Amino acid sequence: MKDKRPVNLDIGSMRLPITAWTSITHRASGVFLFVAMAFLVWALDMSLRSPESFASLQSTMTSPLAKVILLVIAAALIYHALAGVRHLIMDFGIGESLEGGILGARLIIVLSVVLTLLAGVMIW
């Protein structure tokens, strides 16, 4: 009997479910936050070095580019934290069904957007 399953899957042409997208973006946001830690540690170092460097950092952080960078980092942190809590809840056996997984994924997306908008209001 010849196996008719594809040997090489083309991920770009596959339609992934929302649960897969939330899982993939959870991992991607974790990688992004790891890289963003360099910026955050630099800012912490500048804020603690001297009063002059703190003033310099304060003026730098008022620029639109710095605010956008902070908002992107905040959005990644919000999404990653919410998705991590979702994974922890699923570890307890809650929301493991297909319907529960889809509902949880949608909740994560909606809560992330709302909390990111609130963070944007606080940053701007």
DSSP file with accessible surface (Angstrom, degrees, kcal/mol):
  #  RESIDUE AA STRUCTURE BP1 BP2  ACC     N-H-->O    O-->H-N    N-H-->O    O-->H-N    TCO  KAPPA ALPHA  PHI   PSI    X-CA   Y-CA   Z-CA
    1    1 A M              0   0  240      0, 0.0     2,-0.4     0, 0.0     0, 0.0   0.000 360.0 360.0 360.0 127.3    0.0    0.0    0.0
    2    2 A K        -     0   0  180      1,-0.0     2,-0.5     2,-0.0     0, 0.0  -0.686 360.0-128.0 -87.2 132.8    1.4    3.3   -1.0
    3    3 A D        -     0   0   98     -2,-0.4    -1,-0.0     1,-0.1     0, 0.0  -0.664  19.3-169.6 -80.7 124.8    1.3    6.1    1.5
    4    4 A K        +     0   0  191     -2,-0.5    -1,-0.1     2,-0.1     3,-0.1   0.280  45.4 119.0-101.9  10.9   -0.3    9.3    0.0
    5    5 A R  S    S-     0   0  178      1,-0.1     2,-0.1     2,-0.0    -2,-0.0  -0.480  75.2 -98.5 -73.4 148.5    0.6   11.7    2.8
    6    6 A P        -     0   0   91      0, 0.0     3,-0.2     0, 0.0    -1,-0.1  -0.397  24.7-156.2 -68.1 144.1    2.8   14.6    1.8
    7    7 A V  S    S+     0   0  132      1,-0.3     2,-0.6    -2,-0.1    -2,-0.0   0.894  83.5  37.6 -85.3 -45.9    6.4   14.2    2.6
    8    8 A N  S    S-     0   0  146      2,-0.0     2,-0.3     0, 0.0    -1,-0.3  -0.924  80.2-149.7-111.7 114.3    7.3   17.9    2.8
    9    9 A L        -     0   0  108     -2,-0.6     2,-1.0    -3,-0.2     3,-0.1  -0.638   7.5-141.0 -84.5 136.7    4.7   20.1    4.3
   10   10 A D    >>  -     0   0  104     -2,-0.3     3,-1.1     1,-0.2     4,-0.7  -0.835  14.5-169.6 -96.2  98.8    4.5   23.7    3.1
   11   11 A I  G >4 S+     0   0  109     -2,-1.0     3,-0.9     1,-0.3    -1,-0.2   0.848  81.6  62.4 -60.5 -33.1    3.8   25.6    6.3
   12   12 A G  G 34 S+     0   0   74      1,-0.2    -1,-0.3    -3,-0.1    -2,-0.0   0.792 105.9  44.5 -64.9 -26.5    3.0   28.8    4.4
   13   13 A S  G <4 S+     0   0   90     -3,-1.1    -1,-0.2     2,-0.1     2,-0.2   0.551  93.8  98.1 -96.2  -5.9    0.0   27.2    2.6
   14   14 A M  S << S-     0   0   81     -3,-0.9     2,-0.8    -4,-0.7    -5,-0.0  -0.571  70.5-135.1 -82.5 145.3   -1.4   25.5    5.7
   15   15 A R        -     0   0  240     -2,-0.2    -3,-0.1     0, 0.0    -2,-0.1  -0.868  25.5-157.9-100.8 104.4   -4.3   27.1    7.6
   16   16 A L        -     0   0   38     -2,-0.8     5,-0.0    -5,-0.1     2,-0.0  -0.549  17.3-112.9 -83.0 146.9   -3.4   26.8   11.2
   17   17 A P    >>  -     0   0   73      0, 0.0     4,-1.9     0, 0.0     3,-0.7  -0.294  30.7-105.5 -72.8 163.9   -6.1   27.0   13.9
   18   18 A I  H 3> S+     0   0   52      1,-0.3     4,-2.4     2,-0.2     5,-0.2   0.838 120.0  59.4 -61.0 -31.2   -6.2   30.0   16.3
   19   19 A T  H 3> S+     0   0   37      1,-0.2     4,-1.8     2,-0.2    -1,-0.3   0.884 105.1  49.0 -66.5 -36.1   -4.8   27.8   19.1
   20   20 A A  H <> S+     0   0   26     -3,-0.7     4,-2.7     2,-0.2    -1,-0.2   0.912 110.3  50.9 -68.2 -41.7   -1.7   27.1   17.1
   21   21 A W  H  X S+     0   0  133     -4,-1.9     4,-2.8     1,-0.2     5,-0.2   0.901 110.1  49.1 -63.8 -40.7   -1.2   30.8   16.3
   22   22 A T  H  X S+     0   0    2     -4,-2.4     4,-1.6     2,-0.2    -1,-0.2   0.882 112.7  48.2 -67.3 -35.4   -1.5   31.7   20.0
   23   23 A S  H  X S+     0   0   30     -4,-1.8     4,-1.8    -5,-0.2    -2,-0.2   0.921 113.1  47.1 -68.5 -42.7    1.0   29.1   20.9
   24   24 A I  H  X S+     0   0   80     -4,-2.7     4,-2.5     1,-0.2    -2,-0.2   0.931 113.5  47.6 -65.2 -44.3    3.5   30.1   18.2
   25   25 A T  H  X S+     0   0   56     -4,-2.8     4,-2.7     1,-0.2    -1,-0.2   0.814 106.1  59.5 -70.3 -25.7    3.2   33.8   19.1
   26   26 A H  H  X S+     0   0   32     -4,-1.6     4,-1.6    -5,-0.2    -1,-0.2   0.935 109.8  42.7 -63.3 -44.3    3.6   32.9   22.8
   27   27 A R  H  X S+     0   0  175     -4,-1.8     4,-2.0     2,-0.2    -2,-0.2   0.920 114.5  50.3 -66.3 -42.7    7.0   31.4   21.9
   28   28 A A  H  X S+     0   0   57     -4,-2.5     4,-2.7     1,-0.2    -2,-0.2   0.900 108.7  51.7 -64.9 -39.2    7.9   34.3   19.6
   29   29 A S  H  X S+     0   0   11     -4,-2.7     4,-2.6     1,-0.2    -1,-0.2   0.870 107.4  54.2 -66.7 -32.4    7.0   36.9   22.2
   30   30 A G  H  X S+     0   0   21     -4,-1.6     4,-1.9     2,-0.2    -2,-0.2   0.921 110.0  45.9 -65.0 -41.7    9.3   35.1   24.7
   31   31 A V  H  X S+     0   0   98     -4,-2.0     4,-2.0     2,-0.2    -2,-0.2   0.927 113.0  50.6 -65.8 -43.2   12.2   35.3   22.3
   32   32 A F  H  X S+     0   0   80     -4,-2.7     4,-2.9     1,-0.2    -2,-0.2   0.918 109.4  50.4 -61.3 -42.9   11.4   38.9   21.6
   33   33 A L  H  X S+     0   0   24     -4,-2.6     4,-1.2     2,-0.2    -1,-0.2   0.875 106.9  55.1 -64.7 -35.1   11.3   39.7   25.4
   34   34 A F  H  < S+     0   0  167     -4,-1.9     4,-0.4     2,-0.2     3,-0.3   0.934 112.9  41.9 -62.3 -42.8   14.7   37.9   25.8
   35   35 A V  H >< S+     0   0   97     -4,-2.0     3,-1.4     1,-0.2     4,-0.5   0.900 110.8  56.7 -70.3 -38.7   16.2   40.2   23.2
   36   36 A A  H 3X S+     0   0   10     -4,-2.9     4,-2.1     1,-0.3     3,-0.5   0.714  87.5  78.7 -67.5 -19.0   14.4   43.3   24.6
   37   37 A M  H 3X S+     0   0   95     -4,-1.2     4,-2.9    -3,-0.3     5,-0.3   0.827  84.7  62.6 -59.7 -29.2   16.0   42.7   27.9
   38   38 A A  H <> S+     0   0   73     -3,-1.4     4,-2.2    -4,-0.4    -1,-0.2   0.933 105.9  44.4 -61.1 -44.7   19.2   44.3   26.6
   39   39 A F  H  > S+     0   0   51     -4,-0.5     4,-2.4    -3,-0.5    -2,-0.2   0.920 114.9  48.5 -64.1 -43.8   17.3   47.6   26.1
   40   40 A L  H  X S+     0   0   62     -4,-2.1     4,-2.3     2,-0.2    -2,-0.2   0.892 111.7  48.1 -67.6 -38.5   15.6   47.4   29.5
   41   41 A V  H  X S+     0   0   85     -4,-2.9     4,-2.8     2,-0.2    -1,-0.2   0.902 111.0  52.0 -68.2 -39.0   18.9   46.6   31.3
   42   42 A W  H  X S+     0   0  108     -4,-2.2     4,-2.7    -5,-0.3    -2,-0.2   0.935 110.5  48.2 -60.7 -45.1   20.6   49.5   29.5
   43   43 A A  H  X S+     0   0   13     -4,-2.4     4,-2.2     2,-0.2    -2,-0.2   0.901 111.8  49.6 -63.6 -40.7   17.8   51.8   30.6
   44   44 A L  H  X S+     0   0  100     -4,-2.3     4,-1.4     2,-0.2    -1,-0.2   0.931 111.2  49.2 -62.4 -43.8   18.1   50.5   34.2
   45   45 A D  H  X S+     0   0   71     -4,-2.8     4,-1.3     1,-0.2     3,-0.3   0.923 111.7  48.7 -61.7 -43.8   21.8   51.1   34.1
   46   46 A M  H  X S+     0   0   29     -4,-2.7     4,-0.7     1,-0.2    -1,-0.2   0.874 109.7  52.5 -64.8 -35.7   21.4   54.6   32.7
   47   47 A S  H  < S+     0   0   31     -4,-2.2    -1,-0.2     1,-0.2    -2,-0.2   0.783 116.4  38.6 -72.9 -24.0   18.8   55.4   35.4
   48   48 A L  H  < S+     0   0  132     -4,-1.4    -1,-0.2    -3,-0.3    -2,-0.2   0.559  96.8  79.8-101.8  -9.8   21.0   54.3   38.2
   49   49 A R  H  < S-     0   0  153     -4,-1.3    -2,-0.1     1,-0.2    -3,-0.1   0.944 108.1 -35.6 -67.6 -51.5   24.4   55.6   37.1
   50   50 A S     X  -     0   0   40     -4,-0.7     4,-2.2     1,-0.1    -1,-0.2  -0.978  56.6 -98.8-163.0 165.5   24.1   59.3   38.0
   51   51 A P  H  > S+     0   0  102      0, 0.0     4,-2.1     0, 0.0     5,-0.1   0.873 122.5  52.8 -61.9 -32.7   21.6   62.1   38.2
   52   52 A E  H  > S+     0   0  138      2,-0.2     4,-2.2     1,-0.2     5,-0.1   0.909 109.5  46.6 -69.8 -43.2   22.9   63.4   34.8
   53   53 A S  H  > S+     0   0   13      2,-0.2     4,-2.6     1,-0.2    -1,-0.2   0.863 110.7  54.1 -69.0 -31.0   22.5   60.0   33.1
   54   54 A F  H  X S+     0   0   99     -4,-2.2     4,-2.7     2,-0.2    -2,-0.2   0.932 109.4  47.5 -65.2 -43.4   19.0   59.7   34.6
   55   55 A A  H  X S+     0   0   52     -4,-2.1     4,-2.1     2,-0.2    -2,-0.2   0.894 112.1  50.5 -64.0 -38.8   18.0   63.1   33.2
   56   56 A S  H  X S+     0   0   57     -4,-2.2     4,-2.1     2,-0.2    -2,-0.2   0.919 111.8  46.9 -64.7 -43.9   19.5   62.1   29.8
   57   57 A L  H  X S+     0   0   13     -4,-2.6     4,-2.8     2,-0.2    -2,-0.2   0.908 109.5  54.9 -63.8 -40.1   17.5   58.9   29.8
   58   58 A Q  H  < S+     0   0  115     -4,-2.7     4,-0.5     1,-0.2    -2,-0.2   0.912 110.2  45.1 -61.8 -40.8   14.4   60.7   30.9
   59   59 A S  H >< S+     0   0   74     -4,-2.1     3,-0.6     1,-0.2     4,-0.2   0.868 113.0  51.8 -71.3 -33.4   14.7   63.1   27.9
   60   60 A T  H >< S+     0   0   60     -4,-2.1     3,-1.6     1,-0.2     6,-0.3   0.901 105.0  55.5 -67.7 -39.6   15.4   60.1   25.6
   61   61 A M  T 3< S+     0   0   35     -4,-2.8    -1,-0.2     1,-0.3    -2,-0.2   0.587  96.4  65.9 -73.3  -8.8   12.3   58.2   26.8
   62   62 A T  T <  S+     0   0   89     -3,-0.6    -1,-0.3    -4,-0.5    -2,-0.2   0.567  79.3 103.0 -87.7  -6.0   10.0   61.1   25.9
   63   63 A S  S <> S-     0   0   44     -3,-1.6     4,-2.1    -4,-0.2     5,-0.2  -0.394  82.2-120.7 -73.6 150.9   10.8   60.7   22.2
   64   64 A P  H  > S+     0   0   87      0, 0.0     4,-2.3     0, 0.0     5,-0.2   0.877 111.7  54.9 -60.0 -37.1    8.1   59.0   20.0
   65   65 A L  H  > S+     0   0  124      1,-0.2     4,-2.5     2,-0.2     5,-0.2   0.931 108.4  47.6 -64.1 -43.2   10.5   56.2   19.0
   66   66 A A  H  > S+     0   0    7     -6,-0.3     4,-2.7     1,-0.2    -1,-0.2   0.900 111.2  51.7 -64.8 -37.4   11.3   55.3   22.6
   67   67 A K  H  X S+     0   0   45     -4,-2.1     4,-2.3     2,-0.2    -1,-0.2   0.897 109.6  49.2 -67.0 -37.6    7.6   55.3   23.4
   68   68 A V  H  X S+     0   0   70     -4,-2.3     4,-2.6     2,-0.2    -2,-0.2   0.920 111.1  49.9 -65.9 -42.6    6.9   53.0   20.5
   69   69 A I  H  X S+     0   0   65     -4,-2.5     4,-2.4     1,-0.2    -2,-0.2   0.936 112.0  47.9 -61.3 -44.9    9.7   50.7   21.6
   70   70 A L  H  X S+     0   0   51     -4,-2.7     4,-2.7     1,-0.2    -1,-0.2   0.898 111.3  50.9 -63.2 -38.2    8.3   50.7   25.2
   71   71 A L  H  X S+     0   0   43     -4,-2.3     4,-2.8     2,-0.2    -2,-0.2   0.914 110.1  49.0 -67.4 -39.9    4.8   50.0   23.9
   72   72 A V  H  X S+     0   0   71     -4,-2.6     4,-2.4     2,-0.2    -2,-0.2   0.922 113.1  47.3 -65.2 -42.1    6.0   47.1   21.8
   73   73 A I  H  X S+     0   0   13     -4,-2.4     4,-2.5    -5,-0.2    -2,-0.2   0.924 113.0  49.0 -64.8 -41.9    7.8   45.6   24.7
   74   74 A A  H  X S+     0   0   24     -4,-2.7     4,-2.8     2,-0.2    -2,-0.2   0.914 110.6  50.8 -63.8 -40.9    4.8   46.1   27.0
   75   75 A A  H  X S+     0   0   29     -4,-2.8     4,-2.7     2,-0.2     5,-0.2   0.920 111.5  47.6 -63.0 -42.6    2.5   44.5   24.4
   76   76 A A  H  X S+     0   0   14     -4,-2.4     4,-2.8     2,-0.2     5,-0.2   0.915 113.2  48.6 -65.1 -40.4    4.9   41.5   24.2
   77   77 A L  H  X S+     0   0  100     -4,-2.5     4,-2.5     2,-0.2     5,-0.2   0.920 112.4  48.0 -66.2 -42.5    5.1   41.2   27.9
   78   78 A I  H  X S+     0   0   34     -4,-2.8     4,-2.5     2,-0.2     5,-0.2   0.950 115.7  44.1 -62.3 -49.5    1.3   41.4   28.3
   79   79 A Y  H  X S+     0   0   32     -4,-2.7     4,-2.8    -5,-0.2     5,-0.3   0.935 114.5  48.8 -62.9 -45.5    0.7   38.8   25.7
   80   80 A H  H  X S+     0   0   55     -4,-2.8     4,-2.1    -5,-0.2    -1,-0.2   0.903 112.5  48.2 -63.8 -40.4    3.4   36.5   26.9
   81   81 A A  H  X S+     0   0   54     -4,-2.5     4,-2.4    -5,-0.2    -1,-0.2   0.933 113.7  46.1 -66.6 -45.3    2.2   36.7   30.5
   82   82 A L  H  X S+     0   0   38     -4,-2.5     4,-2.2    -5,-0.2    -2,-0.2   0.920 114.2  47.5 -64.0 -43.0   -1.5   36.1   29.6
   83   83 A A  H  X S+     0   0    1     -4,-2.8     4,-2.3    -5,-0.2    -1,-0.2   0.873 110.6  53.3 -67.2 -33.9   -0.6   33.2   27.3
   84   84 A G  H  X S+     0   0   20     -4,-2.1     4,-2.2    -5,-0.3    -2,-0.2   0.914 108.3  49.2 -65.8 -40.7    1.6   31.7   30.0
   85   85 A V  H  X S+     0   0   78     -4,-2.4     4,-2.6     2,-0.2    -2,-0.2   0.907 109.3  53.7 -64.2 -39.4   -1.2   31.9   32.5
   86   86 A R  H  X S+     0   0   24     -4,-2.2     4,-2.4     1,-0.2    -2,-0.2   0.924 108.5  48.9 -59.9 -43.9   -3.4   30.1   29.9
   87   87 A H  H  X S+     0   0   57     -4,-2.3     4,-1.6     2,-0.2    -1,-0.2   0.897 110.6  51.0 -64.1 -38.7   -0.9   27.4   29.6
   88   88 A L  H  X S+     0   0  103     -4,-2.2     4,-0.8     2,-0.2    -2,-0.2   0.908 109.8  49.6 -64.5 -41.3   -0.7   27.0   33.4
   89   89 A I  H ><>S+     0   0   78     -4,-2.6     5,-1.6     1,-0.2     3,-1.0   0.912 109.3  52.1 -63.4 -39.8   -4.5   26.7   33.6
   90   90 A M  H ><5S+     0   0   43     -4,-2.4     3,-1.8     1,-0.3    -1,-0.2   0.825  99.7  63.7 -66.9 -28.8   -4.4   24.1   30.9
   91   91 A D  H 3<5S+     0   0  123     -4,-1.6    -1,-0.3     1,-0.3    -2,-0.2   0.779  98.7  55.4 -64.0 -25.3   -1.8   22.2   32.9
   92   92 A F  T <<5S-     0   0  172     -3,-1.0    -1,-0.3    -4,-0.8    -2,-0.2   0.386 126.6-103.6 -85.9   2.7   -4.5   21.8   35.5
   93   93 A G  T X 5S+     0   0   40     -3,-1.8     3,-0.5     1,-0.3     2,-0.5   0.550  79.5 132.0  90.2   9.0   -6.8   20.2   32.9
   94   94 A I  T 3 <S+     0   0  111     -5,-1.6    -1,-0.3     1,-0.2    -2,-0.2  -0.825  73.6   6.4 -98.1 127.6   -9.0   23.3   32.4
   95   95 A G  T 3  S+     0   0   29     -2,-0.5    -1,-0.2    -3,-0.1     9,-0.1   0.757  82.8 130.2  79.2  26.1   -9.7   24.3   28.8
   96   96 A E    <   +     0   0  129     -3,-0.5    -2,-0.1     4,-0.1    -6,-0.0   0.631  46.0  92.7 -86.0 -14.8   -8.0   21.3   27.2
   97   97 A S  S  > S-     0   0   66      1,-0.1     4,-2.7     4,-0.0     5,-0.2  -0.258  92.2-106.5 -71.8 168.1  -11.0   20.5   24.9
   98   98 A L  H  > S+     0   0  119      1,-0.2     4,-2.3     2,-0.2     5,-0.2   0.936 121.8  45.5 -61.8 -45.1  -11.1   21.9   21.4
   99   99 A E  H  > S+     0   0  140      1,-0.2     4,-2.5     2,-0.2    -1,-0.2   0.905 114.1  48.8 -66.1 -41.9  -13.9   24.4   22.3
  100  100 A G  H  > S+     0   0   19      2,-0.2     4,-2.5     1,-0.2    -1,-0.2   0.882 110.8  51.0 -64.7 -38.1  -12.1   25.4   25.5
  101  101 A G  H  X S+     0   0    6     -4,-2.7     4,-2.3     2,-0.2    -2,-0.2   0.910 111.5  46.7 -66.1 -41.5   -8.8   25.9   23.7
  102  102 A I  H  X S+     0   0   48     -4,-2.3     4,-2.5    -5,-0.2    -2,-0.2   0.927 113.4  48.8 -67.3 -43.2  -10.4   28.1   21.1
  103  103 A L  H  X S+     0   0  106     -4,-2.5     4,-2.5     1,-0.2    -2,-0.2   0.933 112.2  49.0 -61.8 -43.9  -12.2   30.1   23.8
  104  104 A G  H  X S+     0   0   17     -4,-2.5     4,-2.3     2,-0.2    -1,-0.2   0.909 110.6  50.4 -62.5 -40.7   -9.0   30.5   25.7
  105  105 A A  H  X S+     0   0    0     -4,-2.3     4,-2.1     1,-0.2    -1,-0.2   0.923 111.5  47.9 -64.6 -42.9   -7.1   31.7   22.7
  106  106 A R  H  X S+     0   0  151     -4,-2.5     4,-2.6     1,-0.2     5,-0.2   0.900 111.0  51.4 -65.6 -39.8   -9.7   34.2   21.8
  107  107 A L  H  X S+     0   0   90     -4,-2.5     4,-2.9     1,-0.2     5,-0.3   0.900 108.4  52.1 -62.3 -41.4   -9.8   35.5   25.4
  108  108 A I  H  X S+     0   0   13     -4,-2.3     4,-2.3     2,-0.2    -2,-0.2   0.925 111.3  46.6 -61.4 -43.6   -6.0   35.9   25.3
  109  109 A I  H  X S+     0   0   67     -4,-2.1     4,-2.3     2,-0.2    -2,-0.2   0.947 115.2  45.1 -65.7 -46.6   -6.1   37.9   22.1
  110  110 A V  H  X S+     0   0   89     -4,-2.6     4,-2.5     1,-0.2     5,-0.2   0.944 115.3  46.7 -64.3 -47.1   -8.9   40.2   23.3
  111  111 A L  H  X S+     0   0   82     -4,-2.9     4,-2.8     1,-0.2     5,-0.3   0.888 111.4  52.8 -63.1 -37.3   -7.4   40.7   26.8
  112  112 A S  H  X S+     0   0    9     -4,-2.3     4,-2.3    -5,-0.3    -1,-0.2   0.918 110.3  46.9 -64.5 -42.4   -4.0   41.4   25.2
  113  113 A V  H  X S+     0   0   82     -4,-2.3     4,-2.4     2,-0.2    -2,-0.2   0.944 114.7  46.5 -64.8 -45.9   -5.4   44.1   22.9
  114  114 A V  H  X S+     0   0   72     -4,-2.5     4,-2.2     1,-0.2    -2,-0.2   0.945 115.7  44.5 -62.9 -47.7   -7.4   45.8   25.7
  115  115 A L  H  X S+     0   0   70     -4,-2.8     4,-2.3     1,-0.2    -1,-0.2   0.861 112.1  53.0 -68.2 -32.4   -4.4   45.8   28.1
  116  116 A T  H  X S+     0   0   31     -4,-2.3     4,-2.5    -5,-0.3    -1,-0.2   0.899 107.9  51.0 -68.5 -39.2   -2.0   46.9   25.4
  117  117 A L  H  X S+     0   0  118     -4,-2.4     4,-2.1     2,-0.2    -2,-0.2   0.919 110.7  49.1 -62.5 -41.2   -4.3   49.9   24.6
  118  118 A L  H  X S+     0   0  100     -4,-2.2     4,-2.0     2,-0.2    -2,-0.2   0.902 110.9  49.7 -63.6 -40.9   -4.4   50.7   28.3
  119  119 A A  H  X S+     0   0   18     -4,-2.3     4,-2.5     2,-0.2    -2,-0.2   0.894 108.2  54.3 -63.7 -37.7   -0.6   50.5   28.4
  120  120 A G  H  X S+     0   0   10     -4,-2.5     4,-2.7     1,-0.2    -2,-0.2   0.897 106.7  50.7 -62.7 -39.6   -0.4   52.8   25.4
  121  121 A V  H  < S+     0   0  113     -4,-2.1    -1,-0.2     1,-0.2    -2,-0.2   0.918 112.2  47.4 -63.9 -40.7   -2.6   55.4   27.2
  122  122 A M  H  < S+     0   0  162     -4,-2.0    -2,-0.2     1,-0.2    -1,-0.2   0.881 114.7  45.6 -68.1 -37.6   -0.2   55.2   30.2
  123  123 A I  H  <        0   0   46     -4,-2.5    -2,-0.2     1,-0.2    -1,-0.2   0.907 360.0 360.0 -74.0 -41.4    2.9   55.5   28.0
  124  124 A W     <        0   0  146     -4,-2.7    -2,-0.2    -5,-0.2    -1,-0.2   0.753 360.0 360.0 -83.9 360.0    1.7   58.3   25.8
